[in-house]
Amino acid sequence: MATHELLKLTAHQVLQGEYNKAILAIGSCEAHGPHLAEGTDTLVSYMLSCRIAERLKGMLVLPPVTVGYSAHYDSFPFTLTLGYDTITQVIYDIIQSVLRNGITRIFLFNGHDGNIAPIEIASRRIKEKYPEARIATLPQWWVTAGDLLPENTFEVWDGLGHAGEGESSIAYHLYPQWCQPELATNIVPDRLPKHIEIKWDFSELTNMAATGDATKATPEKGAMMEKVLLDCVVQAIEELDACDWNYKTTGIEEKSEL
């Protein structure tokens, strides 16, 4: 099968590939409990990005961002982090480079909670300077997967958690050779209030660099997660392609009368 990964393409192949859109995986390198690879957020988002590109015409897979904002995890080994301003600028610069190469349709596949705000800020800044840019994103695949799967697919805490049931399941499915399921933990925070967010440092929630119940994770659940996520993103991009990424509300005027 032909690759669409920019890292593996020659300049000639890129030009001949007729790429009209690009996907960028944005991950991290940080502790994921004692049982998952430090690069889990990058591995999951990049592997899924590659599989998305296999199902779509004209999708170029950009090199992943392998280090994000992870200062809230740096109590645990061996967490690497960029500053908020740095990761925001990295995302901005990559998108700007893609635009300069003539591709204006960009999908951001985020793999890490600490990147959500930088992605939002970088994308807004790009739209201010390059209004022709079209940016779509999946900001929290771990939440989306739970929303799309049948109720009760997960056994504990809706599968959530850092290196918890859901994330461990998709890791076991995608790259079992870099996992140690025998070391999986079960730590579910029980003092967080509902409906509001606490801006925690991860060491305030766990002493194992993990939350959720990874002991309930299975590769079969991970395969289900992969399917619903791929179907979701592919369908969304196909719908955008069908309308030439013109998502303006039907019937509105080019300029507001206000």
C-alpha positions, 0 to 999 in steps of 0.5 A: 500500500502506498504511503502518504506519510511526508516523512517517507515521501520524496519531493517528487512523490509529494508533487505527484501525489495530488494532495489537497489536504493534510492531517497533523497528529499532535502528541506528547512524551510523558509518563502513562502509568507504569504500563504504557509507552511514554509516546502514547499520545503521539503513537495513537494520534499518528497511527490513526492519522495514517489510517485515516489518510489510507481511506481518503483521497488527497490526504497528506500525513504530516510528521507528528508533533511529538512533545506538547505541553505536559508540565502538569505531568512532570512529577513523573518520569520521563516527562518532556514538555514545551512551554505553552507559548512554544507549543502554540507557536510550533502548531502555528508554524507548521500550519503556516508552512502547509499553507505556504505549500498550497494546502489550505485544508488541514485536520488536527488530530490531537492526542493530549489534553495539554495541547487543547488550548494551544491548538485553539489559540494557534488555529484562531491566530491562523484564521486571523492572518489566513482567512482562506485556511480551513482547519478542522480538529478532533480535540479529545479522541478519548471523549469522542470514542466514549460518546460513539461507542455503545453504552456500557462498552467501558466498565469503569469511569466511562473508560476515561483517565490518563492511561485508563481503560480506554487509552490502555485499550487502544494502546493494547490494540495498536501497539501491544509490543510497547505495552506492559499490561501486567503493570496496569493500575486502578486509580479513579479520582473520587473527590472531583466535583461534577460539572466543573473543572479543577486545574490540577497537577497530576500528582494531586490525583495519582501517585502512579502517573495514571488514572482510571482503571487500566485493569479493565482494558482489552485490545478488543475494546481498542479495536472498537475505539479505532473503528468508531474514531476512523469512521467519524473522522473520515465521514466528516472529511468526506462531508467537507470535501463534498461541499468544498470545505465551504461550511458557511451557513446556507442562506447567509449573506457574504456580509452581515447587515448589522 
